[in-house]
Amino acid sequence: MVEFITRTGKNTVSMSLVKNREFVVYDYHAHACSVNFTVHTVKNSVRHRKIGTAVFRYLKGRQWYPHHVQVIEEYQRQGVASVMYDIAQSIVPGQLIPSDEQSTAAKLFWQARSQSPRNHQ
């Protein structure tokens, strides 16, 4: 799980993973119709291993959807994807909605996300 999250630059967020005792950094770029993420572990103050990617796209109205979200297996269920969703939601001018096409893992993610108290504030 995530220990702490720090915004370290205009388009960069870093955090500490308790389970793996590693620091990871989220780089993202927001455009008018998409938000793109790349997540790396950090070793010796340098981006080391890519562990996740995501693309959120504009749909219609004020709706955005996850076009692609991937976290490598050993880093799943530790909050990596949740942080990408949280950052995306904080910068898009609208609401993130589930994609029409979802894996079983994605369905479970959205179910857990909808039940999380932090998403009902």
N, C-alpha and C positions, 0 to 999 in steps of 0.2 A: 504494500500500500504506500501511498504518497506520504512522506514526512513533512516536507515543506515545499512551497512554490514561491519563486521570486521572479519578477519581471526584470530581466537584466539588460534589456535594450529595447529599441523601438519595435522590432519584430522578433524578439527572442525571449523565451521564458525558460528558466532552469528549475529543476526540482530534484529531490532526493528520493530514491526508492528504498524503503526499509528492507524489504525481502532480499534484494540483491546487494544492498549497501553500495549503490552506485548513484552517481549523478547523471542526469540526462538533460539534454537541452532540446527545446522545441524551437525550430525556425519556421516562420510562417510569412506568407506574402498574401495580402488581400488585394483583390482586383474588383472591378465593378460587378462581375458575374461569378467570381470564384474566390475561395480561400484555400491555399495550398500549404501543407505541413510536411516537414521532414523532422524525425526525431532521432537523435544520436545519443549513445552513451558518451561520457567524457572520461578521458584517461590522460593524466599529466597536462591538464588544462586545454586539451585539444579534442575536437570531435573525433570519436574513435570508430564506433560501429553503428550503422543505421539499423534501428529497431522498429521503426514505424513510419507510415506515410498516410496522408489523408487528403482528399479533395472534397470540398463542400461547394455545391453549385447553386446558383439562383434558379428558382423554378418559375414562380409567378407571384404577383401581388407582393407580399412581404414574406414569402416562404422560400426557404433554403433546404437542401437535402444533402445527405452524405452520398456522394457519387462513388467514393472509394475510401475505405478505411482499413488499414492493415497494421497489425502489431505482431511481431514474430512470437511464436508460441511461448518461449520461456519468459516473456515479459507481459503476457496476457494476464488479466485479472489482478493487475497491480495499479490501476488508475491511469495508465498511459493514454488509452483512448478517451477516457472521461475528461482528461485535461484538454485534449484536442477539441472535443465537443464544447467544453466550457469556454475556451478561448474563442473559438469560432462564434459561439452564441454572443459573446461580449462585443464582437466587432461587426457582425452582419446587421444590416438595418432591417431586422425582421425576426422570424422564428425558424428554428431548425425543426424539421419534421422527418419522420422515418421515410426511408426509401421504399418504393413499392416492391422492389426485389431485395430480399434479405436472406442471409444465411441463418441457420439455427442460432449461432452465436450472436448475430446482430439482433435477432428477435429477443433473446434473453437480455442482451444489453439494454435495449429500449424498455423492456419490462422493468428491469431494475432501476433504470434512470427515471422512469415515471413515478416510481415509488419512493425515490430518494427525497428526504426532507429539504435538501438544498435546492431542489428544483420546484419547490412550491412556496418560495418566499415572496 
